[in-house]
């Protein structure tokens, strides 16, 4: 089966929850890491705690559209209900090209997003 790769970008707290999603058939979750390289962090005027609070990324591989839908539904639930207290979002990028595929928030149609991922 072909694997389709996507990269998810989210804040540190949300990313910690994403990588803890239980294992499921058709989904492989990589290890999360900072979205900025170490050289950028060293040159940054921000302190280490501010850098840590910035975005992290993880690569996820899907083998089927149905696995992508189930996984994305679980990710969407981590954000909260229709009006979450904060406007957390997860950016979704193509795993190989880096092209922006969309954003997961409380209003995202995960079936439509999964269809984009498995093209």
Buried (B, 14 or more C-beta within 10 A) or exposed (E): EEEBBBBBBBBEEBBEBBBEBEEEEBBBBBEBEBBBEEEEBEEEEEEEEEBEEBBBBBBBBBBBBBBBBBBBBBBBEBBBEEEEEEEBBBBBBBBEEEEEBBEBBBEBEBEEBBEBBBE
